[in-house]
Amino acid sequence: MGHLLDSETYIGGKVECLRSGVYRSDFLEKFQYQRSSYQSLIDNVDDLMEFILRVECQRKKTEVKNFEEVREDIIKKLTDLRDVPNPDNFETNPLIYHLDVAAMYPNIILTNRLQPVAIVNNKICSGCLYNTPESDCKRNLQWQLLIIYIQKYN
């Protein structure tokens, strides 16, 4: 005998989230700084800036009048961040507002009925520009079907 469904959805999509919440500039927060990461940015600042100019702005370095000034400013700020005291437990007020929405992506998936394979198949993947062995878009989630039946009325 069949059953009438009240609703049908999937559960199980999970988002990896380091810390959920709103980060405001008036709350003291603890951060961990990796000095080697900042040093890497400092070492590569010229290449990074030229890449952004060429790819994002479609400009040449020679077209930017204050390239060196901007470069020095970036290096100074990165150096200040690299050299913070106590980088493993640095407390400061953030300069940005950030909303970390741990459950937003599964909700978008469910709301837009993109479950469980999000309309992607092998044919679509094979033509994708980002289809590489190390690509992290091919994560299989453990989905479970959730069905709520209409209760029988007497």
C-alpha positions in Angstrom: 0.0 0.0 0.0 1.3 3.5 -0.9 1.7 6.4 1.4 1.0 10.1 0.8 4.1 12.3 1.3 3.9 15.5 3.2 7.5 16.5 2.4 10.6 15.0 1.0 14.1 16.3 1.4 17.7 15.1 2.0 19.8 15.6 5.1 23.5 15.0 5.6 25.3 17.8 3.8 27.9 19.2 6.1 30.1 22.3 5.9 33.5 22.4 7.5 33.6 25.5 9.6 36.4 26.6 11.9 34.4 29.1 14.0 30.8 30.1 13.5 29.6 33.5 14.4 29.8 37.2 13.7 33.1 38.9 14.2 32.8 42.6 15.0 35.4 45.3 15.2 34.4 46.2 18.8 35.0 42.7 20.2 38.5 41.5 21.1 39.4 38.3 19.2 42.2 35.9 19.4 44.1 35.1 16.2 47.0 32.8 15.3 49.5 34.2 12.8 51.8 32.1 10.7 54.8 34.1 10.2 56.0 32.0 7.3 52.8 32.7 5.4 53.2 36.4 5.7 56.9 36.1 4.6 55.8 34.1 1.6 53.4 36.9 0.6 56.2 39.5 1.1 58.6 37.4 -1.0 56.0 37.2 -3.8 54.4 40.6 -3.6 55.8 41.7 -7.0 54.5 38.6 -8.9 51.2 38.8 -7.1 50.7 42.5 -7.9 51.6 42.0 -11.5 49.3 39.0 -11.8 46.4 41.0 -10.4 47.1 43.9 -12.7 47.4 41.7 -15.8 44.5 39.2 -15.0 42.0 41.2 -12.9 42.6 44.7 -14.2 43.9 44.1 -17.7 46.6 46.6 -17.1 50.4 46.6 -17.4 52.7 47.5 -14.5 54.0 50.5 -16.5 50.4 52.0 -16.6 50.3 52.3 -12.8 51.9 55.6 -11.7 52.3 54.7 -8.0 53.1 51.0 -8.3 56.2 51.3 -6.0 54.3 53.3 -3.4 51.5 50.8 -3.3 54.0 47.9 -3.2 55.9 49.4 -0.3 52.7 50.0 1.6 51.6 46.4 1.1 55.0 45.1 2.2 54.9 47.4 5.3 51.5 46.1 6.3 52.5 42.5 5.7 55.7 43.0 7.7 53.7 44.4 10.6 51.4 41.4 10.6 54.3 39.0 10.3 56.1 40.6 13.3 53.2 40.7 15.7 54.1 39.7 19.3 53.0 36.3 20.4 51.8 35.0 17.0 50.2 31.9 18.4 47.8 33.8 20.6 47.5 37.4 19.4 44.5 39.4 20.6 43.2 42.4 18.7 40.1 44.0 17.5 39.3 42.9 13.9 39.0 45.5 11.3 36.3 43.7 9.4 32.8 42.4 10.0 32.5 38.7 9.1 29.6 36.4 9.3 30.6 32.8 9.3 27.5 30.9 8.1 28.3 27.3 9.0 25.0 25.9 7.8 24.3 28.2 4.9 25.6 26.0 2.1 23.5 22.9 3.0 20.5 25.1 3.3 21.1 26.6 -0.2 21.5 23.1 -1.5 18.2 22.0 0.1 16.3 25.1 -0.7 17.2 24.9 -4.4 16.6 21.2 -4.5 20.2 20.5 -5.5 20.3 17.2 -3.8 22.0 14.8 -3.5 24.3 15.2 -6.5 23.7 18.9 -7.3 22.8 18.3 -10.9 26.3 17.3 -11.8 27.2 14.1 -13.7 30.4 12.7 -15.2 29.6 14.3 -18.6 29.4 17.7 -17.1 32.5 17.2 -15.0 34.5 16.0 -18.0 33.9 19.3 -19.7 34.7 21.5 -16.7 37.7 23.8 -16.6 38.4 22.8 -13.0 38.2 19.1 -13.5 41.5 18.0 -12.1 42.4 15.0 -9.8 43.1 17.3 -6.9 39.9 19.2 -7.3 37.8 19.4 -4.1 34.5 20.0 -5.8 33.9 16.2 -6.2 33.2 15.5 -2.6 30.6 12.9 -2.0 28.4 13.7 1.0 26.6 11.1 3.0 23.0 12.0 2.1 19.9 10.4 3.7 16.4 10.7 2.4 14.0 12.3 4.9 10.4 11.7 4.2 7.5 12.9 6.3 4.2 11.0 5.6 0.7 12.5 5.9 -0.9 10.9 8.9 -4.0 8.8 8.3 -7.1 10.6 9.4 -10.0 8.7 11.0 
